[in-house]
């Protein structure tokens, strides 16, 4: 290949790479515009007969339900410009809670009959609701001031706290004043005396308990210390067991894989239930049988997120997909889908690898030094990784994590460039 051809090919690859990265940084378009697919949470009814979940059709997210075998799909809510998500059921199975997100991405809390009729808004637009659960006579939810939504840690002193509100929307109260940066996966004990949720503590998520009677927070006493980190969970008091998602031991550090685990609290044994090598979210125990429902994030870590509803038997590990006859897209979104593919992290990684290989070839033809490009890229990856700690401390920890993932992703491309340099040198010597 001529040197000019290599140079032009490198420039074209550089332009495509820069355009792809710039599109990701500058594009503020909602990634779920026109999207059709499952939302990120699922709940079982107490009798195990129904699944409640959210589903997007052409970007409109609504609450649906279906039989636990996937049949008899029903749409329960019919939003106009909002998005309805995260359904929760009352203990008697007669009422439905869900969140409604407006155009400003503020989520408000709604209550309705279990079939979606007679909806009533329980919170106003000054508070952003993240999670909600029923107790017998009131509703508990995780919320933060709407004005603080989307701001990084350090940009605002406001954060997430526990709140309560009556079933009719009256007597809204703030129960804690901790301003947590993250506060997820809200659950309630069977007798309603404790609320459970995950908080980011140090370098991992841990389950905390809020004691309703004496209004204090503490670590959940039923979580064994050897469990370590976890990211999503469900606790079954009657079975004395809980299920949770965590990074698998087989995970590649460049993209962690989250599998489903089961812990028998009486026996003190933990076992891994899935080996999907993707990400598992929203685990939910069946109440009448030894199974767990969950969502597999099939295109992890791509966006928009695509999920598959599955069940797994605790004793045998037998896994099944729950197939539902859900409405399909009625519009064509080929241009948006093509852009998503061309600007995906996979495409960026491929373009970066190809660019390094072309530059390696160019420098070999020019100066006879085929290792320079790979070594520079490797050193750059180390520098970026080190800078991730600085960004994590000075700004948002998640920004630091994102930068470290980029740095780790650069390493395989750098090693490929070094291998190409080695092969070029070897074959050039043989040709002489």
HELIX and SHEET records of a PDB file:
HELIX    1   1 UNK A    3  UNK A   26  1                                  24    
HELIX    2   2 UNK A  146  UNK A  148  5                                   3    
HELIX    3   3 UNK A  225  UNK A  227  5                                   3    
HELIX    4   4 UNK A  334  UNK A  342  1                                   9    
HELIX    5   5 UNK A  345  UNK A  367  1                                  23    
HELIX    6   6 UNK A  372  UNK A  394  1                                  23    
HELIX    7   7 UNK A  397  UNK A  431  1                                  35    
SHEET    1   A 4 UNK A  37  UNK A  44  0                                        
SHEET    2   A 4 UNK A  50  UNK A  57 -1                                        
SHEET    3   A 4 UNK A  60  UNK A  67 -1                                        
SHEET    4   A 4 UNK A  74  UNK A  75 -1                                        
SHEET    1   B 4 UNK A  83  UNK A  89  0                                        
SHEET    2   B 4 UNK A  95  UNK A 101 -1                                        
SHEET    3   B 4 UNK A 107  UNK A 113 -1                                        
SHEET    4   B 4 UNK A 120  UNK A 121 -1                                        
SHEET    1   C 4 UNK A 127  UNK A 134  0                                        
SHEET    2   C 4 UNK A 138  UNK A 145 -1                                        
SHEET    3   C 4 UNK A 161  UNK A 166 -1                                        
SHEET    4   C 4 UNK A 173  UNK A 174 -1                                        
SHEET    1   D 4 UNK A 184  UNK A 188  0                                        
SHEET    2   D 4 UNK A 194  UNK A 201 -1                                        
SHEET    3   D 4 UNK A 204  UNK A 211 -1                                        
SHEET    4   D 4 UNK A 216  UNK A 219 -1                                        
SHEET    1   E 4 UNK A 232  UNK A 236  0                                        
SHEET    2   E 4 UNK A 241  UNK A 247 -1                                        
SHEET    3   E 4 UNK A 258  UNK A 264 -1                                        
SHEET    4   E 4 UNK A 269  UNK A 272 -1                                        
SHEET    1   F 4 UNK A 280  UNK A 285  0                                        
SHEET    2   F 4 UNK A 291  UNK A 297 -1                                        
SHEET    3   F 4 UNK A 307  UNK A 313 -1                                        
SHEET    4   F 4 UNK A 319  UNK A 321 -1                                        
END                                                                             
